[in-house]
Amino acid sequence: MARGRLLYDMTDAIADHYKGLAAAYTDAIRASDFKANIVMFFLSLTMGPIIFNHDKFPHFLTLPALLAPFLLVFFSLFVALLPRYPRRGRSSFFISGKATPADFLYRGPNAKEAQELQLRVAILSDILYWKTMCLRVAFFICIACVLAAAPLLAIYAR
């Protein structure tokens, strides 16, 4: 009896560990989505004046050349905001547009709960990795364009 109880407690501790990891990954995914939304908002605000004043830029910077970095950043942020629900782990990570309460009934203690939680954490880790990579690409393009625009403004702003 004591041995069975010890195993059950250990399984609860492991499950709690993975539940905590899943919650942390979910919060980090939400934070990265918030960052991407903020950058998209401010990017759209800065794109208007550039389009309006495109004739004041040097002649070799045509409108498509001026808008290309914005479009790359928008695409990268859009990809970062796309939800990714891979095929792996479908049995433990149910996703449906027509879900009913019966789909989420509690079925008692699950011996494979730790494995399912491990898979869920792996899926969330993969989602967070790609969101972070897309955000880094977008931020790098923004910073590079600001650094490239500064000398152009200093030279041609007269």
N, C-alpha and C positions, 0 to 999 in steps of 0.2 A: 504493500500500500504506500509506504513512504517513498519507495523508489519510483512508482508510477506518478506520484504527486510531484516529485522533483523534476521528472521529465516534462510534465505539463507546465510547471513554472518556468522551466528553461525555454520551452517553446513560446510561452507568453513573453518572456524577456526578448527573445529573438524577434518575435512578431512586432513588439513595441519598438524595437530598434529600427526595423524596416519601415514601420509606419511613420516614425519620426523623420527618417530620411526622405520618404515620399512627400511628407508635408513640407520639408525644407526645399526640396526640388520644385514642388508646386509653387511655393512662395517666390523662389528665384525666377521661375518662368513668368509669373505674373509681373514681377519687377522689371524683367527685360521687355515684356510687352508694353509696360507703361513707358519705359524709356524710348522704345521705338515709336510709340504714339506721340510723345512729346517732340521728338526730333522731326517726325513727319509734319507736325503742326508748324513748328518754327521754320522748317525748310520751305513749306508752302508760303509762309509770310515773306521770306527773303527772295523767293523766286519772282514775285510780282515786280518789285522795283528793277530787277535785272532785265526782265523782259521789256519793261517800260523804257528803260534807258539804254537799250542795246545799241542804239546808234552813237552813243558817246564812248563806246569802247573802241579799241584799236580795230582797224579795218580787217585785220586777219582773224579776228574773233567773230565769226558769224554767229547768228542766233542758234543754229544747231550745235555749234561748238560750245557756246555758253550754257546751253541746256543739257548737254550730255552728262556732266557730273551730277546734276540734279536728278536726271532720269536713272542713272546708275544707283544713286543713293536711295531713291524711291523704290526701285526694284529690290534692292538688298533689304530694305526695311519691310517691304511687302512680304518677301520670302520669310523674314524673321517673324512676322505676325501670323503667317499661315499656321493653322493647327496641324500637327503631324501625329497621326494615330496609326502606327504601323500594324502590319498583319500579325506580327508575333504577339502572343499574349492575349489573343482575342477572347479566350475562355475566361480569363480573370479580369480583363479590362473591357467590360461590355460597353459598346457604343452603339446607339441606335437613335434614329430620329423619331421612332414610334415606341419608345420604351414605356412599359407599364409597371406598376408597383410589383406585380408578380415576378418580374424579371430580377428583382433585388431582394427576394425573400431570404431570411437567415436560415441556413441549412444546418446549423449546429457546428460543433467543433470540426475544423478541417485539418486533416493531417498534412496537407500540402500547402497550408497557408503561408509558411515561411518561404517556400519556393515561389509561390504566386507573388508575394510581396517583393522578393528579390527581382523577379521579372518586371514588375511595375516600376521599381526603382531604376532598373536598367533602361527601361523605355523612357522614363522621365529624364534620366541623365543624357540620353541620346538627343532628346528634344531640346534640352537646355544647351547642349554643346552646339548644335546647329544654329540656334537662336543667337548664342553668344558670338559665333563666328560671323554671322550676317551683320550683327550690330558692330562688330569690330571693323568689318570691311566698310560699312557705311560711315562710321566715325573717322576712319583713316582717310577716306575720300573727301569728307568735309574738311578735315584739318589740312590735307594736301592742297585743296582748292583755295582755302583761306591763305595759306602760305604762298601760293602761286599768284593770287590776286593782289596781295599787298604790294609787291614790287611793280606790278602793272599799274596799279592806282597811283603809286608814287611817281612813276615815269610819265603816264599819260593823263593825269588829272589836271594838268595845267590848262 
